[in-house]
Amino acid sequence: MITLRDVTLRRGTKVVLDGASATLQPGEKVGLVGRNGAGKSSLFALLTHRLSNDRGEVEVPRHWMRAEVAQHMPETDDGATDFVLEGDVRLQAAKAALAAAEAANDGHAMAEAHAALSDAGAFDARARAQTLLMGLGFRIEQLDAPVNSFSGGWRMRLQLARALMCPADLMLLDEPTNHLDLDALVWLEAWLQRFEGTLIVISHDREFLDAITKVTLHLDEGKLVRYGGNYSSFETQRAERMVLQQAAFEKQQEKMAHLQKFIDRFKAKASKAKQAQSRVKALERMEKLAPVLTAADFDFEFREPVSLPNPMLMFDELSAGYGDKVIVRGVDRSVLAGQRIGILGANGQGKSTLVKTIAGAQPPLAGRMTQGKGLSIGYFAQQELDVLRLDEGPLEHMVRLAKDVGPPGREQELRDFLGQFRFTGDMVTQQVGSLSGGEKARLVLAMLVWQRPNLLLLDEPTNHLDLNTREALSMALNEFEGTVMLVSHDRALLREVCDEFWLVADGVVKPFDGDLDDYQRWLLDQSREASRAARKPAAAPGPAPAPAAVVAAAPPASREDRKAAGQARAKRSELTRPLRREMEQIDKQMGVLAEEKAALEQQLADGAAASAIAEIGRRLKAIGDELEAAEMRWLELGEQIEAMSV
């Protein structure tokens, strides 16, 4: 189990943990929650020994294998599957041991290494790695693409897959959903539900935490409090606890006031001095209960728009993309005042491309987009945090915004406005580069609100927001009088804000008739269809067939055509017959080798005689070489047969 006893941890002058204690049992799935800056990531660093506690005890079983998502972007030309395979440290250790044994021609060590490879699941490791990648949204043609060919968000998915590949006893996941779309998020939930080790996850996604966790660990004011249940259960329990705590505090205050009144009244009387002194000692001994002091919940509101054009936008056969590449085509829709539109679709289908085109960040490739008179767009881009000037403070950003974009405002007015977003005192001049991700996101929201837009285009606005700030955003959007177009993988936000959905898929934009539960079922259906298609033999190149309901019946082939087709099939069969026979022989050979390998590995497991171990190791090495050569020839024959069959 994991045990923290009276732990104190400092980061610079800040006390992150202050006499904190907690116990987690093996196999528990734990949500670690708390405000941004509370110290959740520091606790992860403590559990992985990247940080050392200043006081107290931290116990994690020494033999436990740990896994977490590396935060740095990988720079390598290795293929995606090979990169993920390196996350299986047990498999990599077994491979290294085999290489060392072969270099030393040590048969005994080779036998042990082969046994370790078998225990590590080497025979299906590559397939498991590719299953992880495809679950996280990678396409078949991307499985062996160089890591350096992927964008930053996809590289973080690679890091996540690499962490999931590790056969961990303890898995630490810090905001694993930030770079995922809904289909990958649903897949990850299912995977983590099956994970048998101990899991601690930091997330600001309420539905994700509710689906995964059974224990919630709350970090607040340097203390850790354990709650049984998921995040929704934690909220209920904490509210009840706070009510009881406040009631106990108020009752104690009444008792203390009564004691103090007795002391003040009788301390000067000789006949009552002894009783008064006992009351003084009772008052001193009393353990003082703290009042319920919580940081004020963050809230804000969007200003009333100056005007509400209707319609706000009209699209006429609009196409969007980059350069000559069309990603979304033929958009023919209108956006009306007051609509709340959620934009759904897998990563890479064109959601962000569509939003950028609407925002004017890139020109349409074809068609027309007509704006209503007085349209004012507020755009929150996924990369909005990156365009902040890191060497300037929030006040400098607001002064420039008021001057260049408007509306204008005096410095004191801008300071007061920033105060509504928790930028007070010296924070208004603190360099943005030193702010947390959540603080940067609040600054971007402040800049958005100041502009008084009537159309909000929000592309993943919650990636760096804690749960309280997400709740505040949801409430503000519901009170907003203008129109909202929202791209988000935060299902709670989509449910609370949007009353209709657009689906971006297969290059087109169309209304989605259903809610988020319907969308998740649709995603599962699409996944099953893709799996069935992947299992079918490759079809000849050409356009995809239309749905069965609209396909015209093909005219029957003539007798001469059928005869010619039959002769062609017979000729292809004759040409490929020797190759297919060789493939059958290789199949049988590989089956024999696999059986011999399994028998030898069983001998090792049963405790083979010491004199036989070295010979078993050498034979296992020879079998491995033979299997590799046979597999290569089998693949070559398959490619030749496929080429001759086209």
Salt bridges, closest charged atoms under 4 A:
ASP6 OD1 - ARG55 NH2 3.39
GLU28 OE2 - ARG226 NH2 2.67
GLU57 OE1 - ARG5 NH1 2.89
GLU59 OE2 - ARG5 NH1 2.79
GLU68 OE2 - ARG50 NH1 2.35
GLU75 OE2 - ARG155 NH1 2.88
ASP82 OD1 - ARG126 NH1 2.93
GLU86 OE1 - ARG162 NH1 3.24
GLU102 OE2 - LYS621 NZ 3.92
GLU112 OE2 - HIS108 ND1 3.54
ASP124 OD1 - ARG128 NE 3.16
GLU141 OE2 - ARG139 NE 2.74
ASP144 OD1 - ARG126 NH2 2.88
GLU175 OE2 - HIS204 ND1 2.79
ASP181 OD1 - ARG157 NH2 3.63
GLU189 OE2 - ARG491 NH2 2.23
GLU207 OE1 - ARG491 NE 3.91
GLU207 OE2 - ARG495 NE 2.50
ASP220 OD2 - ARG238 NH2 3.98
GLU235 OE1 - ARG206 NH1 2.70
ASP297 OD1 - ARG35 NH2 3.23
ASP316 OD2 - ARG368 NH2 3.54
GLU392 OE2 - ARG389 NH1 3.63
GLU392 OE1 - ARG400 NH2 1.99
GLU411 OE2 - ARG415 NE 3.25
GLU460 OE1 - HIS489 ND1 3.03
GLU471 OE2 - ARG206 NH2 2.61
ASP490 OD2 - ARG470 NH1 2.63
ASP517 OD1 - ARG495 NH2 3.21
ASP518 OD1 - ARG521 NH2 2.43
ASP525 OD1 - ARG528 NH1 2.80
GLU529 OE2 - ARG532 NH2 2.42
GLU574 OE1 - ARG577 NH1 2.42
GLU582 OE2 - ARG633 NE 2.85
GLU596 OE2 - ARG619 NE 2.77
GLU615 OE1 - ARG618 NE 3.70
ASP625 OD2 - LYS621 NZ 2.69
GLU626 OE2 - ARG619 NH1 3.20
GLU636 OE1 - ARG633 NH1 3.40
